[in-house]
Amino acid sequence: MTALSGSSAHHRSGWSDGWRLLICAGSVLVWAVASHQTALAEDLLYPFDLSTSLSLRGGYEMKDGVGQSYLEAVPQISATRVDEDWVLSGSASATLDQYQKEGGGVRTLNLDAAVSYQLSRRTSVDAGIDYGLNLPRLNSDDLPDTVSEAPLNQTFGANASLAHQFNKTALDGRLGLRRTQTGPTRLDDDSLQDNSDQNAWAWSVGGRVSRELTPIVNVFYDTNVTRTIYDAASATLSAKRDGWTFDNRLGVAVNFKDRVTGEVSVGQLRRAYDAPGLNTVLTTSYGAAITYQLGNSAVLTVSADTSLSPATESGEADKITDGLSLGFSQQVNDRWGYELSTDFGREHYQGSDRHAGQFALGLEAIYIINSYASAYAGYRYELSEDSVEGGSRTNAIEAGLRFTRP
């Protein structure tokens, strides 16, 4: 494990005091203005319930012996209106950061809106839209070592669902549309790497049938069919990855007096391509989302998922990723709390011996200052291994403040 060095951080930071003061002063000013205007916004948006928050954090990260410091500001706002038969909600959040070796600016942006309507006592309909923007850091494992400007990733989605509850059987149908778009990557030699072969439209249709066995246990069958159409042929395959994805799972859902809630499922994930030269991808898929309430102050969470994503491996169309996450949090007293998290990941290809794995461990302590502010400090360790490109190790420490106005 690489040791963190305060002298190395000071030597490598390269930041002027003016930059630090500007970022801190600007963040505080944004929060002050937002807090001052919240009452006016509530009047304008009445009868919406508004909630705002601002997180200010900084840290030092050492990856494979190279250290970098950073500062981040994360403003968030959400609005909700609840009526007799329907609920309307929306939220917006952004991450603004100043990374040591990169220019500051907006790193992520997320917008979403949703509506839920109760058609009858047993039937409901839900719909929503979302937009996401993400600019990866230059040291991301998914980017080439020679990158000088990371590509801008954008996503847009829309979805709708209809649910009906019979006596002990429930039906849920859903539709979805999604657009993913990745800009070009600029390399150290000032050339551009085109990523248009990753841009795609996808629409999906699916549903779930569940049956109550007991008041605590339900069994279900979930299916989803997705049609994906790419803008251009893959640079590594010389063929378009257009095709169909079929995800079928059988599972069990439990609700034991609100102590244990969640579901586990297993099934088959299949991807068939239009291009005759591309082999069908077939793998076992897993799913889990469990919450276990340990007493009145501690919570254990478990989640797992299997997914497919475009591959950069020559000759391979898609990468299969299996992920497992464990989390534990406890509120020790009125002021102090802590969180532990562990993540495991495995990436592999159906027609290749190449494989990769990830492991992450995090610890965070939280101190509640008052009803509007809290402070936290944490440590994170990440390990990644790749059978072709080797691996990397990351150690990071971080601390910050979070202000909220419900």
VENDA-V169373 format. One record per residue. N is the residue number from 1. RES is the residue in one letter. SS is DSSP state (H for helix, E for strand, - for the rest). Layout:
# VENDA-V169373
N & RES & SS
N & RES & SS
This chain:
# VENDA-V169373
1 & M & -
2 & T & -
3 & A & -
4 & L & -
5 & S & -
6 & G & H
7 & S & H
8 & S & H
9 & A & H
10 & H & H
11 & H & H
12 & R & H
13 & S & -
14 & G & -
15 & W & -
16 & S & -
17 & D & H
18 & G & H
19 & W & H
20 & R & H
21 & L & H
22 & L & H
23 & I & H
24 & C & H
25 & A & H
26 & G & H
27 & S & H
28 & V & H
29 & L & H
30 & V & H
31 & W & H
32 & A & H
33 & V & H
34 & A & H
35 & S & H
36 & H & H
37 & Q & H
38 & T & H
39 & A & H
40 & L & H
41 & A & H
42 & E & H
43 & D & H
44 & L & H
45 & L & H
46 & Y & -
47 & P & -
48 & F & -
49 & D & E
50 & L & E
51 & S & E
52 & T & E
53 & S & E
54 & L & E
55 & S & E
56 & L & E
57 & R & E
58 & G & E
59 & G & E
60 & Y & E
61 & E & E
62 & M & E
63 & K & E
64 & D & -
65 & G & -
66 & V & E
67 & G & E
68 & Q & E
69 & S & E
70 & Y & E
71 & L & E
72 & E & E
73 & A & E
74 & V & E
75 & P & E
76 & Q & E
77 & I & E
78 & S & E
79 & A & E
80 & T & E
81 & R & E
82 & V & E
83 & D & -
84 & E & -
85 & D & -
86 & W & E
87 & V & E
88 & L & E
89 & S & E
90 & G & E
91 & S & E
92 & A & E
93 & S & E
94 & A & E
95 & T & E
96 & L & E
97 & D & E
98 & Q & E
99 & Y & E
100 & Q & -
101 & K & -
102 & E & -
103 & G & -
104 & G & -
105 & G & E
106 & V & E
107 & R & E
108 & T & E
109 & L & E
110 & N & E
111 & L & E
112 & D & E
113 & A & E
114 & A & E
115 & V & E
116 & S & E
117 & Y & E
118 & Q & E
119 & L & -
120 & S & -
121 & R & -
122 & R & -
123 & T & E
124 & S & E
125 & V & E
126 & D & E
127 & A & E
128 & G & E
129 & I & E
130 & D & E
131 & Y & E
132 & G & E
133 & L & E
134 & N & E
135 & L & E
136 & P & -
137 & R & -
138 & L & -
139 & N & -
140 & S & -
141 & D & -
142 & D & -
143 & L & -
144 & P & -
145 & D & -
146 & T & -
147 & V & E
148 & S & E
149 & E & E
150 & A & -
151 & P & -
152 & L & E
153 & N & E
154 & Q & E
155 & T & E
156 & F & E
157 & G & E
158 & A & E
159 & N & E
160 & A & E
161 & S & E
162 & L & E
163 & A & E
164 & H & E
165 & Q & E
166 & F & -
167 & N & -
168 & K & -
169 & T & E
170 & A & E
171 & L & E
172 & D & E
173 & G & E
174 & R & E
175 & L & E
176 & G & E
177 & L & E
178 & R & E
179 & R & E
180 & T & E
181 & Q & E
182 & T & E
183 & G & -
184 & P & -
185 & T & E
186 & R & E
187 & L & E
188 & D & -
189 & D & -
190 & D & -
191 & S & -
192 & L & E
193 & Q & E
194 & D & -
195 & N & -
196 & S & H
197 & D & H
198 & Q & H
199 & N & -
200 & A & E
201 & W & E
202 & A & E
203 & W & E
204 & S & E
205 & V & E
206 & G & E
207 & G & E
208 & R & E
209 & V & E
210 & S & E
211 & R & E
212 & E & E
213 & L & -
214 & T & -
215 & P & -
216 & I & -
217 & V & E
218 & N & E
219 & V & E
220 & F & E
221 & Y & E
222 & D & E
223 & T & E
224 & N & E
225 & V & E
226 & T & E
227 & R & E
228 & T & E
229 & I & E
230 & Y & E
231 & D & -
232 & A & -
233 & A & -
234 & S & -
235 & A & -
236 & T & -
237 & L & -
238 & S & -
239 & A & -
240 & K & -
241 & R & -
242 & D & -
243 & G & E
244 & W & E
245 & T & E
246 & F & E
247 & D & E
248 & N & E
249 & R & E
250 & L & E
251 & G & E
252 & V & E
253 & A & E
254 & V & E
255 & N & E
256 & F & E
257 & K & -
258 & D & -
259 & R & -
260 & V & E
261 & T & E
262 & G & E
263 & E & E
264 & V & E
265 & S & E
266 & V & E
267 & G & E
268 & Q & E
269 & L & E
270 & R & E
271 & R & E
272 & A & E
273 & Y & E
274 & D & -
275 & A & -
276 & P & -
277 & G & -
278 & L & -
279 & N & -
280 & T & -
281 & V & E
282 & L & E
283 & T & E
284 & T & E
285 & S & E
286 & Y & E
287 & G & E
288 & A & E
289 & A & E
290 & I & E
291 & T & E
292 & Y & E
293 & Q & E
294 & L & E
295 & G & -
296 & N & -
297 & S & -
298 & A & E
299 & V & E
300 & L & E
301 & T & E
302 & V & E
303 & S & E
304 & A & E
305 & D & E
306 & T & E
307 & S & E
308 & L & E
309 & S & E
310 & P & E
311 & A & -
312 & T & -
313 & E & -
314 & S & -
315 & G & -
316 & E & -
317 & A & -
318 & D & E
319 & K & E
320 & I & E
321 & T & E
322 & D & E
323 & G & E
324 & L & E
325 & S & E
326 & L & E
327 & G & E
328 & F & E
329 & S & E
330 & Q & E
331 & Q & E
332 & V & -
333 & N & -
334 & D & -
335 & R & -
336 & W & E
337 & G & E
338 & Y & E
339 & E & E
340 & L & E
341 & S & E
342 & T & E
343 & D & E
344 & F & E
345 & G & E
346 & R & E
347 & E & E
348 & H & E
349 & Y & -
350 & Q & -
351 & G & -
352 & S & -
353 & D & -
354 & R & -
355 & H & E
356 & A & E
357 & G & E
358 & Q & E
359 & F & E
360 & A & E
361 & L & E
362 & G & E
363 & L & E
364 & E & E
365 & A & E
366 & I & E
367 & Y & E
368 & I & E
369 & I & E
370 & N & E
371 & S & -
372 & Y & -
373 & A & E
374 & S & E
375 & A & E
376 & Y & E
377 & A & E
378 & G & E
379 & Y & E
380 & R & E
381 & Y & E
382 & E & E
383 & L & E
384 & S & E
385 & E & E
386 & D & E
387 & S & -
388 & V & -
389 & E & -
390 & G & E
391 & G & E
392 & S & E
393 & R & E
394 & T & E
395 & N & E
396 & A & E
397 & I & E
398 & E & E
399 & A & E
400 & G & E
401 & L & E
402 & R & E
403 & F & E
404 & T & E
405 & R & E
406 & P & -
